[in-house]
Amino acid sequence: MKTPAPPEHPWVLAYLDHLLVVRGLAGQTLAAYGQDLAAFTDFLRARGADLPDVTPQTLTLYLFHLRGRGLASRSLARHLSALRGLFAHLADEGRLPADPAHLLENPKLPRKLPDVLSQADVAAILDQPDTADRLGFRDRTMLELLYAAGLRVSELVALAPLDFDPQTGLVRVFGKGSKERVVPLHYEAQRFLETYLRSWRGLFRPVQELMFLNRSGRGLTRQAVWKLIKRYALLAGVRAEVSPHTLRHSFATHLLEGGADLRTVQLLLGHADIAATEIYTHVQSERLMRIHREHHPRSALRTRDQEAGHTP
């Protein structure tokens, strides 16, 4: 598919200027919006039409046109976002008497199931750091904490020493929107964290009052933690793509597998909406179905029949 030329329509250019100056959109986002809107004005021009001629029916035809080119739901949603923004702006500016896009609905996007490690893979990754060394002990403590509390990497690197209460075994976490939650740690994670704070953190000669520090005594970046986890996953022989968020997903899934209720997992993860937590029940369902297919004797019989060319 040919990439459309940058938009030339003065109304579109004015809208892109508005996004840049008023809303401060990044260059990449602006370029993507510009391409999507240029494709739409090309579509109109080929039919002898212009932006003032657009009706809800025109937009519906355009969506059919995009689907005919093989665009996936996610790409369609991006095009729709650009069109909605443009027409809302034109209506607000008085260039159009009404917004023809206000009734358009987004295509349903498939929910991507999170990657989850087995408990054995998590244990293998946690065992990789050399705890006789200050960097290794720090890394093991971070891994234990990510998996024990289901932390986001941004939450981990923002922790301060006083966020952990060794008397209660609770850690205070500031999540999205600075929302505070308190998460309990299991004994092993408590033991590592207490020992790290008491015996190892000082060896980093702290410059910042953050829990986990780099060689210069400053806080670790999210990218640094991501690279460490990737390295330990490779050392553990884990073939799956692993990131800090993989440990968070594994934390939630393993809790549900162990019998925790959805509401408790929601609170521990700091999800504002339980719908965000419900995706882990789908992970459980898929895993149960796979295990059933692989291990139930009648499933195995059907697989052998299929391999032999027999059909029911």
C-alpha positions as CSV (number, residue, x, y, z in Angstrom):
1,M,0.0,0.0,0.0
2,K,1.4,3.4,-1.0
3,T,2.1,5.9,1.8
4,P,0.0,9.0,1.3
5,A,1.8,12.3,0.7
6,P,1.7,14.8,3.6
7,P,-1.7,16.6,3.8
8,E,-2.2,19.7,1.7
9,H,-5.7,20.6,2.7
10,P,-5.6,23.9,4.7
11,W,-8.2,22.8,7.2
12,V,-6.1,19.6,7.9
13,L,-2.9,21.6,8.2
14,A,-4.6,24.1,10.6
15,Y,-5.8,21.1,12.7
16,L,-2.3,19.6,12.8
17,D,-0.9,23.0,13.9
18,H,-3.5,23.0,16.7
19,L,-2.4,19.5,17.8
20,L,1.2,20.7,17.9
21,V,0.8,24.1,19.6
22,V,-2.2,23.6,21.9
23,R,-2.1,19.9,22.7
24,G,1.7,19.4,22.4
25,L,1.5,16.2,20.5
26,A,4.9,14.5,19.7
27,G,6.3,14.6,16.2
28,Q,5.7,10.9,15.5
29,T,2.1,11.1,16.6
30,L,1.6,14.2,14.4
31,A,3.1,12.4,11.4
32,A,0.8,9.4,11.9
33,Y,-2.3,11.7,12.1
34,G,-1.1,13.6,9.1
35,Q,-0.7,10.4,7.0
36,D,-4.2,9.1,8.1
37,L,-5.9,12.4,7.3
38,A,-4.0,12.7,3.9
39,A,-5.3,9.2,3.0
40,F,-8.9,10.4,3.8
41,T,-8.6,13.6,1.8
42,D,-7.2,11.6,-1.1
43,F,-10.3,9.3,-0.8
44,L,-12.5,12.4,-1.0
45,R,-10.7,14.0,-3.9
46,A,-11.0,10.8,-6.0
47,R,-14.7,11.0,-5.6
48,G,-14.9,14.8,-6.4
49,A,-15.7,15.7,-2.7
50,D,-14.2,17.9,0.0
51,L,-14.4,18.1,3.8
52,P,-17.6,20.2,3.9
53,D,-19.4,17.5,1.9
54,V,-18.6,14.7,4.4
55,T,-21.6,13.0,6.0
56,P,-21.8,10.0,8.4
57,Q,-22.5,7.9,5.3
58,T,-19.2,9.1,3.7
59,L,-17.3,8.0,6.8
60,T,-19.0,4.6,6.8
61,L,-18.0,4.1,3.1
62,Y,-14.4,5.2,4.0
63,L,-14.2,2.6,6.7
64,F,-15.4,-0.1,4.3
65,H,-12.7,1.2,1.9
66,L,-10.1,0.7,4.6
67,R,-11.3,-2.7,5.5
68,G,-11.1,-3.7,1.9
69,R,-7.5,-2.7,1.9
70,G,-6.9,-5.2,4.7
71,L,-6.5,-2.9,7.6
72,A,-6.7,-4.6,11.0
73,S,-9.0,-3.3,13.8
74,R,-6.2,-1.5,15.6
75,S,-5.2,0.5,12.5
76,L,-8.9,1.3,11.8
77,A,-9.2,2.6,15.3
78,R,-6.2,4.9,14.8
79,H,-7.8,6.3,11.5
80,L,-11.1,6.8,13.3
81,S,-9.3,8.7,16.1
82,A,-7.7,11.0,13.6
83,L,-11.0,11.6,11.8
84,R,-13.0,12.2,15.0
85,G,-10.4,14.7,16.2
86,L,-10.4,16.6,12.9
87,F,-14.2,16.9,12.6
88,A,-14.8,17.8,16.3
89,H,-12.2,20.6,15.8
90,L,-13.8,21.8,12.5
91,A,-17.3,21.8,14.2
92,D,-15.9,23.7,17.2
93,E,-14.2,26.3,14.9
94,G,-17.5,26.8,13.1
95,R,-16.2,25.6,9.8
96,L,-18.8,22.8,9.7
97,P,-22.4,23.1,11.0
98,A,-22.2,19.7,12.7
99,D,-19.7,16.9,13.4
100,P,-20.4,14.0,11.0
101,A,-18.1,11.7,13.0
102,H,-19.7,11.9,16.5
103,L,-21.8,8.7,16.1
104,L,-19.0,6.6,14.7
105,E,-18.1,3.6,17.0
106,N,-14.6,2.2,17.4
107,P,-14.1,-1.4,16.0
108,K,-13.7,-3.9,18.8
109,L,-10.1,-4.5,19.5
110,P,-8.9,-8.0,20.5
111,R,-7.6,-8.2,24.0
112,K,-4.0,-9.4,24.0
113,L,-3.5,-11.9,26.7
114,P,-0.4,-11.2,28.8
115,D,2.6,-13.5,28.7
116,V,2.9,-15.6,31.8
117,L,5.8,-17.7,33.1
118,S,5.4,-21.0,34.8
119,Q,6.3,-21.1,38.5
120,A,9.4,-23.2,37.6
121,D,10.6,-20.5,35.1
122,V,10.1,-17.7,37.7
123,A,12.1,-19.7,40.3
124,A,14.9,-20.3,37.7
125,I,15.2,-16.6,36.9
126,L,15.2,-15.6,40.6
127,D,18.0,-18.1,41.3
128,Q,20.4,-16.5,38.7
129,P,21.9,-13.5,40.5
130,D,25.1,-14.1,42.6
131,T,24.0,-13.1,46.1
132,A,27.6,-13.0,47.4
133,D,28.1,-9.8,45.4
134,R,26.5,-6.4,46.1
135,L,25.1,-6.1,42.6
136,G,23.8,-9.7,42.6
137,F,22.2,-9.3,46.0
138,R,20.5,-6.1,44.8
139,D,19.3,-7.8,41.7
140,R,17.9,-10.9,43.6
141,T,16.1,-8.5,45.9
142,M,14.5,-6.6,43.0
143,L,13.4,-9.8,41.3
144,E,11.9,-11.2,44.6
145,L,10.1,-7.9,45.1
146,L,8.7,-7.7,41.6
147,Y,7.3,-11.2,41.8
148,A,6.2,-11.0,45.5
149,A,4.3,-7.8,45.1
150,G,3.3,-7.7,41.4
151,L,5.0,-4.3,41.0
152,R,5.2,-2.3,37.8
153,V,8.8,-1.4,37.0
154,S,8.1,2.3,37.5
155,E,6.8,1.5,41.0
156,L,9.9,-0.5,41.8
157,V,12.4,2.2,40.8
158,A,10.5,4.8,42.7
159,L,10.6,2.9,46.1
160,A,12.4,4.5,49.0
161,P,13.8,2.6,52.0
162,L,11.1,3.9,54.3
163,D,8.4,2.5,52.0
164,F,9.1,-0.9,53.6
165,D,8.0,-1.7,57.1
166,P,10.0,-4.7,58.4
167,Q,7.7,-5.0,61.5
168,T,4.6,-5.8,59.4
169,G,6.2,-7.0,56.2
170,L,4.3,-4.4,54.2
171,V,5.6,-2.3,51.3
172,R,4.0,1.0,50.4
173,V,3.7,1.5,46.6
174,F,2.7,4.6,44.6
175,G,1.1,3.5,41.4
176,K,-0.5,5.3,38.4
177,G,-1.8,8.7,39.2
178,S,0.2,8.6,42.5
179,K,-2.4,6.3,44.0
180,E,-1.0,4.6,47.1
181,R,-1.5,1.0,48.0
182,V,0.0,-1.3,50.6
183,V,1.2,-4.8,49.6
184,P,2.2,-7.6,51.9
185,L,5.4,-9.5,51.1
186,H,6.0,-13.2,51.7
187,Y,8.8,-14.2,54.2
188,E,11.5,-14.9,51.5
189,A,11.0,-11.5,49.9
190,Q,11.0,-9.8,53.4
191,R,14.2,-11.6,54.3
192,F,16.0,-10.4,51.1
193,L,14.7,-6.9,51.4
194,E,15.6,-6.5,55.1
195,T,19.1,-7.9,54.5
196,Y,19.7,-5.7,51.4
197,L,18.6,-2.5,53.3
198,R,20.6,-3.3,56.4
199,S,23.8,-4.8,54.9
200,W,24.1,-4.0,51.2
201,R,22.5,-0.7,50.2
202,G,25.1,1.3,52.1
203,L,27.8,-0.2,49.9
204,F,26.4,1.7,46.9
205,R,27.2,5.1,48.7
206,P,23.7,6.4,48.2
207,V,23.3,9.8,46.5
208,Q,19.5,9.5,46.3
209,E,17.0,8.3,48.8
210,L,15.8,5.5,46.6
211,M,15.7,1.8,47.5
212,F,17.6,0.4,44.5
213,L,20.7,2.1,43.4
214,N,23.3,1.8,40.5
215,R,27.1,1.8,40.9
216,S,27.0,5.6,41.3
217,G,24.6,5.5,44.2
218,R,21.7,6.9,42.1
219,G,18.4,5.3,41.3
220,L,18.1,2.7,38.7
221,T,16.2,3.5,35.5
222,R,13.4,1.3,34.1
223,Q,15.5,0.5,31.1
224,A,18.3,-0.8,33.4
225,V,15.9,-3.1,35.3
226,W,14.5,-4.4,32.0
227,K,18.0,-5.3,30.7
228,L,18.8,-7.1,33.9
229,I,15.7,-9.2,33.8
230,K,16.3,-10.1,30.2
231,R,19.9,-11.2,31.0
232,Y,18.8,-13.3,34.0
233,A,16.0,-14.9,31.9
234,L,18.6,-15.9,29.2
235,L,20.9,-17.3,31.9
236,A,18.0,-19.3,33.3
237,G,17.3,-20.8,29.8
238,V,13.8,-19.3,29.7
239,R,12.9,-19.0,26.0
240,A,9.8,-16.8,26.4
241,E,10.1,-13.1,26.0
242,V,10.5,-11.7,29.5
243,S,10.1,-8.2,30.8
244,P,9.4,-6.7,34.3
245,H,5.7,-6.8,33.4
246,T,6.0,-10.5,32.7
247,L,6.7,-11.0,36.4
248,R,3.7,-8.9,37.3
249,H,1.5,-10.9,35.0
250,S,2.9,-14.1,36.5
251,F,2.3,-12.9,40.0
252,A,-1.4,-12.2,39.3
253,T,-2.0,-15.5,37.4
254,H,-0.2,-17.6,40.0
255,L,-2.3,-16.0,42.8
256,L,-5.5,-16.9,41.0
257,E,-4.3,-20.4,40.3
258,G,-3.6,-20.7,44.1
259,G,-7.2,-19.8,44.9
260,A,-7.1,-16.0,45.4
261,D,-10.3,-14.1,44.5
262,L,-10.3,-11.6,41.7
263,R,-11.1,-8.6,44.0
264,T,-8.0,-9.3,46.2
265,V,-5.8,-9.6,43.1
266,Q,-7.2,-6.3,41.8
267,L,-6.3,-4.5,45.1
268,L,-2.8,-6.0,45.1
269,L,-2.2,-4.9,41.5
270,G,-3.6,-1.5,42.0
271,H,-6.1,-1.7,39.2
272,A,-8.8,1.0,39.3
273,D,-11.2,-1.2,37.3
274,I,-11.7,-4.9,38.0
275,A,-12.1,-5.4,34.2
276,A,-8.4,-4.9,33.9
277,T,-7.9,-7.8,36.3
278,E,-10.4,-10.1,34.6
279,I,-8.0,-10.7,31.7
280,Y,-6.0,-13.0,34.0
281,T,-9.1,-15.3,34.3
282,H,-8.8,-15.7,30.5
283,V,-5.2,-16.7,30.9
284,Q,-6.2,-19.3,33.4
285,S,-8.9,-20.6,31.1
286,E,-6.6,-20.9,28.1
287,R,-4.0,-22.7,30.3
288,L,-6.6,-25.1,31.7
289,M,-7.9,-25.9,28.2
290,R,-4.4,-26.6,26.9
291,I,-3.6,-28.9,29.9
292,H,-6.9,-30.7,29.3
293,R,-6.1,-31.2,25.6
294,E,-2.6,-32.4,26.3
295,H,-3.4,-34.8,29.2
296,H,-7.0,-36.0,29.1
297,P,-6.9,-39.6,27.7
298,R,-9.8,-38.9,25.3
299,S,-8.1,-35.8,23.9
300,A,-4.9,-37.8,23.4
301,L,-7.0,-40.4,21.5
302,R,-8.5,-37.8,19.2
303,T,-5.1,-36.4,18.5
304,R,-3.8,-39.9,17.5
305,D,-6.9,-40.3,15.2
306,Q,-6.2,-37.0,13.5
307,E,-2.5,-37.9,13.0
308,A,-3.6,-41.3,11.5
309,G,-5.9,-39.4,9.1
310,H,-9.2,-40.6,10.7
311,T,-12.0,-38.1,11.1
312,P,-14.9,-38.5,13.5
